[in-house]
Amino acid sequence: MSAASRVVPLFLVAILLGACTRDGSGSPTSTSSAAKETTTTASPSGSATPLEPVAANDFDPGNFDPTAVVDNEWFPLTPGTQFVYQGSSLDDGERLRHKVVFTVSDMVKVVAGVRAVVIWDRDYTDGELVEAEVAFFAQDRDGNVWHLGQYPEEYEQGRLRKSPGWIAGEEGAKAGIAMKAEPKLGDPGYSQGFAPPPIRWDDHGRTYQVGTDTCVPADCYENVLVIEEFETSKPGAFQLKYYAPGVGNVRVGWRGRNEDEHEVLELIEVRQLEGARMEQVRQAVLVLDENAYRRIPAYDATSPAELA
């Protein structure tokens, strides 16, 4: 990408926050007249509307091909692609530097009877690794991308603090939709996965905006889709994720009077890994995968991660 090497200085994060709209989105889009004319936004309600139980009713292991290919226009997962995001978030009122490295491995794992792509995700706060995770995604024959579970390790001062993992179909957990095949304004909200207490994973998504433009350090993008994510138990708090066609997530913002993290992230670089660097990804995935078998009983229902 033409501007992949540019990194936003941290002082610009504050400028971006100062440019937030009244709803506190923290994620400005292009201000060109063309962008204003083509952008369509859902009417903000400030709270969650009733949801249709998409995950519970529509997940069908028989509706997936064994190829484990995810080529959804808005959320393509090409093995070897690594996305690097940089920004900040609030912690007890203090704004901290935040960096996320999202890597699509070339490994797959059978979860809930489906061969899923394995993602390796790392989250840094003020330069310290605070979370490493493997997550599992698969695309059905209709083009919807499903979230089938995850195993995160959360660290504090370099030590493992907890590992709240869940697997679809086990211990009450259910698969959810990570991205619809054709997201449209006005569609009902949908579950992005569910895990009961003590995990308490209950994220939902809904199309918030379509046809907008946005620029981040990696590049400028047109016809961007914005999905708002929320929990039904936390009304008035939304995370906004911006998806560019053929690329995926390029920006993260927020809106809502009850949103307290105020997280902002921008895509600063997209890399295509190969050779020794891909081998490092595989080894990191295998370590987390092995750890999960020791710590998460539900993991026993899955097969070990393997090369696609």
C-alpha positions in Angstrom: 0.0 0.0 0.0 1.2 3.4 -0.9 1.5 4.8 2.6 2.2 1.6 4.5 5.4 2.8 6.1 3.9 6.0 7.7 3.4 5.8 11.5 1.2 8.3 13.2 3.0 10.2 16.0 1.2 9.7 19.3 0.4 13.4 19.6 -1.8 13.0 16.6 -4.0 10.6 18.6 -4.9 13.5 20.8 -5.7 15.6 17.8 -8.0 12.9 16.4 -9.8 12.7 19.8 -10.2 16.4 19.8 -11.9 16.1 16.4 -14.5 13.6 17.6 -18.1 14.1 16.7 -20.7 14.9 19.3 -21.6 11.2 19.7 -18.0 10.6 20.8 -17.1 8.4 17.8 -13.4 9.1 18.1 -13.1 7.9 14.5 -13.4 10.7 12.0 -14.1 9.9 8.3 -13.3 11.9 5.2 -14.8 15.4 5.3 -15.0 15.7 1.5 -18.4 16.7 0.1 -18.4 13.4 -1.9 -18.0 11.4 1.2 -20.8 13.4 3.0 -23.1 12.8 0.1 -22.5 9.0 -0.2 -22.3 8.1 3.5 -25.4 6.5 4.9 -25.8 6.1 8.7 -28.2 4.1 10.8 -30.2 6.2 13.3 -28.3 6.0 16.6 -30.6 4.9 19.4 -28.1 5.0 22.2 -29.1 1.5 23.3 -29.4 -2.0 21.8 -32.5 -3.0 19.9 -34.1 -6.4 20.1 -31.9 -9.0 18.4 -32.7 -12.0 16.3 -30.8 -15.1 17.6 -28.8 -15.5 14.4 -26.1 -17.7 15.8 -28.4 -20.0 17.6 -30.7 -20.6 14.6 -28.5 -20.4 11.6 -25.1 -22.0 12.4 -25.0 -25.3 10.4 -21.7 -27.3 10.3 -23.0 -28.9 7.1 -23.0 -25.5 5.3 -19.2 -25.2 5.3 -16.7 -26.4 2.7 -13.6 -28.3 4.0 -11.3 -25.8 2.2 -11.2 -23.3 5.2 -11.1 -20.4 2.7 -12.3 -17.0 4.0 -12.6 -14.5 1.1 -15.5 -12.4 2.3 -15.2 -8.9 0.7 -15.2 -7.1 4.1 -13.3 -9.6 6.2 -10.8 -11.6 4.0 -8.4 -13.8 5.9 -5.5 -14.6 3.5 -2.8 -16.7 5.2 0.3 -14.8 5.9 -1.3 -11.4 6.1 -0.4 -9.3 9.1 -2.3 -6.1 10.1 -0.6 -3.7 12.5 -2.8 -1.1 14.3 -1.7 1.7 16.6 -3.7 4.1 18.8 -4.7 4.5 22.4 -7.4 3.8 25.0 -8.5 4.9 28.4 -7.7 3.0 31.6 -9.2 4.6 34.8 -9.1 8.0 33.0 -5.5 7.7 31.9 -4.9 7.5 28.1 -2.4 4.7 27.3 -0.7 3.8 24.0 -2.2 0.8 22.4 -0.9 -1.5 19.6 -2.5 -4.6 18.1 -0.9 -7.1 15.7 -3.4 -9.3 13.9 -1.9 -12.2 11.9 -3.7 -14.7 9.7 -1.8 -18.0 10.1 -1.7 -20.8 7.5 -3.0 -23.2 10.1 -6.5 -24.6 10.6 -8.4 -26.2 13.5 -11.6 -28.2 13.5 -14.1 -26.5 15.8 -17.7 -27.5 16.1 -17.3 -29.8 13.1 -15.9 -27.0 10.9 -12.4 -26.5 9.6 -11.5 -22.9 10.7 -8.7 -20.5 10.0 -6.5 -19.8 13.0 -5.8 -16.2 13.8 -2.9 -15.1 16.1 -3.6 -11.8 17.8 -1.3 -9.8 20.1 -2.3 -6.7 22.1 0.2 -4.3 23.6 -0.4 -1.5 26.1 2.4 1.1 26.6 4.8 -1.4 24.8 4.0 -4.3 27.1 2.3 -7.5 25.8 -1.0 -7.7 27.8 -2.8 -10.4 25.7 -2.0 -13.1 23.1 -4.8 -15.0 21.5 -5.7 -17.6 19.0 -9.2 -17.3 17.5 -11.1 -19.4 14.9 -13.1 -18.2 11.9 -14.8 -20.0 9.1 -16.9 -18.9 6.1 -20.1 -20.7 5.2 -21.3 -21.4 1.7 -23.5 -18.3 1.8 -20.4 -16.1 2.4 -21.0 -15.3 6.1 -17.9 -15.5 8.3 -18.4 -17.2 11.7 -16.6 -16.8 14.9 -16.2 -20.3 16.5 -14.3 -19.5 19.6 -11.0 -18.3 21.0 -8.3 -18.9 23.5 -6.7 -15.7 25.0 -3.9 -15.4 27.5 -4.0 -12.2 29.5 -0.8 -11.1 31.2 0.2 -8.7 33.9 3.9 -7.7 34.3 4.8 -10.7 32.1 2.8 -13.3 34.1 -0.3 -15.1 33.0 -3.3 -13.7 34.9 -6.2 -15.6 33.2 -7.2 -17.4 30.1 -11.0 -17.0 29.5 -11.3 -19.2 26.4 -14.5 -20.7 24.9 -15.3 -23.1 22.1 -18.6 -23.1 20.1 -20.8 -26.1 21.0 -19.1 -26.7 24.3 -20.3 -25.7 27.8 -23.2 -23.6 26.5 -21.0 -21.6 24.1 -22.4 -20.8 20.6 -20.9 -19.6 17.3 -21.6 -16.1 16.1 -21.3 -14.1 12.9 -18.1 -12.1 12.6 -19.2 -10.6 9.2 -22.3 -11.1 7.1 -22.0 -11.9 3.4 -24.0 -8.8 2.5 -24.2 -6.4 5.5 -27.0 -3.8 5.0 -28.4 -0.9 6.9 -31.6 -1.7 8.7 -30.7 -5.4 9.3 -31.3 -6.5 12.8 -28.3 -6.9 15.2 -26.6 -10.3 15.3 -24.7 -12.3 17.8 -20.9 -12.5 17.3 -20.7 -15.5 19.6 -21.8 -16.4 23.1 -20.2 -18.0 26.1 -22.1 -18.1 29.5 -20.5 -17.2 32.9 -17.8 -17.3 34.0 -16.6 -16.3 30.5 -19.4 -13.9 29.8 -18.8 -13.4 26.1 -21.9 -11.8 24.6 -20.8 -9.4 21.8 -23.2 -8.3 19.1 -22.9 -6.4 15.8 -25.0 -4.2 13.6 -24.4 -2.3 10.4 -24.0 1.4 11.4 -22.7 3.1 8.3 -22.1 2.3 4.6 -20.5 4.1 1.7 -18.1 6.3 3.7 -14.4 7.2 3.1 -11.6 7.1 5.6 -7.9 7.7 5.6 -5.4 6.0 8.0 -1.6 5.8 7.8 -1.7 2.6 5.7 -3.8 4.2 2.9 -7.1 5.9 2.1 -10.2 3.9 1.4 -13.5 4.4 -0.2 -16.9 2.7 0.2 -16.1 1.8 3.8 -18.5 -0.3 6.0 -18.8 0.6 9.7 -20.1 -2.0 12.1 -21.0 -1.1 15.6 -20.3 -3.7 18.3 -22.0 -3.8 21.7 -23.2 -5.9 24.6 -26.9 -5.9 25.3 -26.1 -5.6 29.1 -24.2 -2.3 28.4 -26.5 0.1 26.7 -25.1 3.3 25.3 -21.6 1.9 24.7 -20.5 1.0 21.2 -17.2 0.1 19.5 -17.0 1.1 15.8 -15.1 -1.0 13.3 -14.3 0.3 9.8 -14.0 -2.2 7.1 -12.5 -1.5 3.6 -13.6 -3.7 0.7 -10.9 -6.3 -0.1 -8.8 -5.3 2.9 -10.7 -5.8 6.2 -10.6 -3.7 9.4 -8.7 -0.4 8.9 -9.9 1.7 11.9 -11.5 1.3 15.3 -13.4 4.0 17.1 -16.3 4.4 19.6 -19.5 6.2 20.3 -22.0 6.4 23.2 -22.3 8.1 26.5 -21.5 4.9 28.4 -18.5 3.9 26.5 -15.6 4.2 28.9 -12.5 2.9 27.1 -12.7 5.4 24.2 -10.4 3.1 22.1 -9.0 4.5 18.8 -6.9 2.4 16.5 -5.6 3.0 13.0 -4.1 0.5 10.5 -0.5 1.6 10.1 0.9 -1.3 8.0 -0.1 -4.4 6.2 2.5 -7.1 5.7 2.6 -10.4 3.8 4.7 -12.9 5.8 6.6 -15.8 4.4 9.5 -18.1 5.1 11.0 -17.9 8.6 8.5 -15.3 9.7 5.6 -17.6 8.9 7.3 -20.4 10.8 7.5 -18.2 13.8 3.7 -17.6 13.5 3.1 -21.4 13.3 5.2 -22.0 16.4 3.4 -19.3 18.4 0.0 -20.7 17.4 1.1 -24.2 18.4 2.3 -23.0 21.9 -1.1 -21.3 22.6 -3.0 -24.3 21.2 -1.1 -26.6 23.5 -1.6 -24.3 26.5 -5.3 -24.3 25.9 -5.6 -28.1 26.1 -4.1 -27.8 29.6 -6.3 -24.9 30.8 -9.7 -25.1 29.0 -11.7 -28.3 29.3 -13.9 -27.4 26.3 -10.8 -27.5 24.2 -10.7 -31.3 24.4 -13.6 -31.3 21.8 -11.3 -29.8 19.2 -8.5 -31.3 17.1 -5.0 -29.8 17.3 -4.1 -27.0 15.0 -2.4 -28.1 11.8 -1.2 -26.8 8.5 -4.0 -26.1 6.1 
